[in-house]
Amino acid sequence: MTYIYIITFIFGTLIGSFLNCLIYRLENKKGFVSGRSFCPKCKHKLAWYDLIPIFSFIFLKAKCRYCKKKISWQYPIVELATGLLFLSIINYQLSIFNFINLAFLFFAFSLMLVIFIYDLKHFLIPDKIIYPLTVITLFYLIINCQSLIINYLFAGIGAFLFFLFIYLISKGKWLGFGDVKLALFLGLFLGWPNIILSLFLSFFIGAIIGIGLMFFKDKGLKSQVPFAPFLILGSFITFFWGERLLNWYFSLIF
């Protein structure tokens, strides 16, 4: 059993390395299907030993081997986060192992992590990520969850309309239209009633962090704060621990 976790973690870090490449190429409007990896600063093509997830960053002391400029901490953080996410997914799936489910979850969580990082850096959710993610999720539901598809469609459309309402009444000041599109995907991904818990956690975490930023960094109410990372984080928590949180909450009431 241990070897499954080790292989999964290594595989996750390798996917995380690819996600870093994907993020960079999206930022610079480059194709990500072909072409070797290179240093963003000096453009030198990187050898395989420069691309070992996490370890290359440590061995190179966070500097490019060729130009000696600093490597962003984003790279090892994304690699480590992807490895840990994949470990969580495999642990979640072991009792009901299904290759299609596993492949879909790896795919969905990987692109959710890309959205998390990209919106955090650029206040933007790339259409090249959210559209394929939503379409493939819909196809997955049609193929794999036919008996429950109404549940997921209801959650997706409900979340979409709720965020669209906020977007329209605020004229885009409270959240961007990318968040509206992300809400549709999250509803399809989580279903009902998990989407409710996810949105509650997202707004709660966003409020706490927003207040903290205002207090410690003297940010005013008009300061821009990306909301997609909170939506993604709320969805992660709901997916892995939502049932436990709901049971704990209802145990307090009843």
Secondary structure in CASP SS format (residue, H / E / C, confidence):
PFRMAT SS
TARGET T0000
AUTHOR 0000-0000-0000
METHOD secondary structure of the structure
MODEL  1
M C 1.00
T H 1.00
Y H 1.00
I H 1.00
Y H 1.00
I H 1.00
I H 1.00
T H 1.00
F H 1.00
I H 1.00
F H 1.00
G H 1.00
T H 1.00
L H 1.00
I H 1.00
G H 1.00
S H 1.00
F H 1.00
L H 1.00
N H 1.00
C H 1.00
L H 1.00
I H 1.00
Y H 1.00
R H 1.00
L H 1.00
E H 1.00
N C 1.00
K C 1.00
K C 1.00
G C 1.00
F C 1.00
V C 1.00
S C 1.00
G C 1.00
R C 1.00
S C 1.00
F E 1.00
C C 1.00
P C 1.00
K C 1.00
C C 1.00
K C 1.00
H C 1.00
K E 1.00
L C 1.00
A C 1.00
W H 1.00
Y H 1.00
D H 1.00
L C 1.00
I C 1.00
P C 1.00
I C 1.00
F H 1.00
S H 1.00
F H 1.00
I H 1.00
F H 1.00
L C 1.00
K C 1.00
A C 1.00
K E 1.00
C C 1.00
R C 1.00
Y C 1.00
C C 1.00
K C 1.00
K C 1.00
K E 1.00
I C 1.00
S C 1.00
W C 1.00
Q H 1.00
Y H 1.00
P H 1.00
I H 1.00
V H 1.00
E H 1.00
L H 1.00
A H 1.00
T H 1.00
G H 1.00
L H 1.00
L H 1.00
F H 1.00
L H 1.00
S H 1.00
I H 1.00
I H 1.00
N H 1.00
Y H 1.00
Q H 1.00
L H 1.00
S H 1.00
I H 1.00
F C 1.00
N C 1.00
F H 1.00
I H 1.00
N H 1.00
L H 1.00
A H 1.00
F H 1.00
L H 1.00
F H 1.00
F H 1.00
A H 1.00
F H 1.00
S H 1.00
L H 1.00
M H 1.00
L H 1.00
V H 1.00
I H 1.00
F H 1.00
I H 1.00
Y H 1.00
D H 1.00
L H 1.00
K H 1.00
H H 1.00
F C 1.00
L C 1.00
I C 1.00
P C 1.00
D H 1.00
K H 1.00
I H 1.00
I H 1.00
Y H 1.00
P H 1.00
L H 1.00
T H 1.00
V H 1.00
I H 1.00
T H 1.00
L H 1.00
F H 1.00
Y H 1.00
L H 1.00
I H 1.00
I H 1.00
N H 1.00
C C 1.00
Q H 1.00
S H 1.00
L H 1.00
I H 1.00
I H 1.00
N H 1.00
Y H 1.00
L H 1.00
F H 1.00
A H 1.00
G H 1.00
I H 1.00
G H 1.00
A H 1.00
F H 1.00
L H 1.00
F H 1.00
F H 1.00
L H 1.00
F H 1.00
I H 1.00
Y H 1.00
L H 1.00
I H 1.00
S H 1.00
K C 1.00
G C 1.00
K C 1.00
W C 1.00
L C 1.00
G C 1.00
F H 1.00
G H 1.00
D H 1.00
V H 1.00
K H 1.00
L H 1.00
A H 1.00
L H 1.00
F H 1.00
L H 1.00
G H 1.00
L H 1.00
F H 1.00
L H 1.00
G C 1.00
W C 1.00
P C 1.00
N H 1.00
I H 1.00
I H 1.00
L H 1.00
S H 1.00
L H 1.00
F H 1.00
L H 1.00
S H 1.00
F H 1.00
F H 1.00
I H 1.00
G H 1.00
A H 1.00
I H 1.00
I H 1.00
G H 1.00
I H 1.00
G H 1.00
L H 1.00
M H 1.00
F H 1.00
F H 1.00
K C 1.00
D C 1.00
K C 1.00
G C 1.00
L C 1.00
K C 1.00
S C 1.00
Q C 1.00
V C 1.00
P C 1.00
F C 1.00
A H 1.00
P H 1.00
F H 1.00
L H 1.00
I H 1.00
L H 1.00
G H 1.00
S H 1.00
F H 1.00
I H 1.00
T H 1.00
F H 1.00
F H 1.00
W H 1.00
G H 1.00
E H 1.00
R H 1.00
L H 1.00
L H 1.00
N H 1.00
W H 1.00
Y H 1.00
F H 1.00
S H 1.00
L H 1.00
I H 1.00
F C 1.00
END
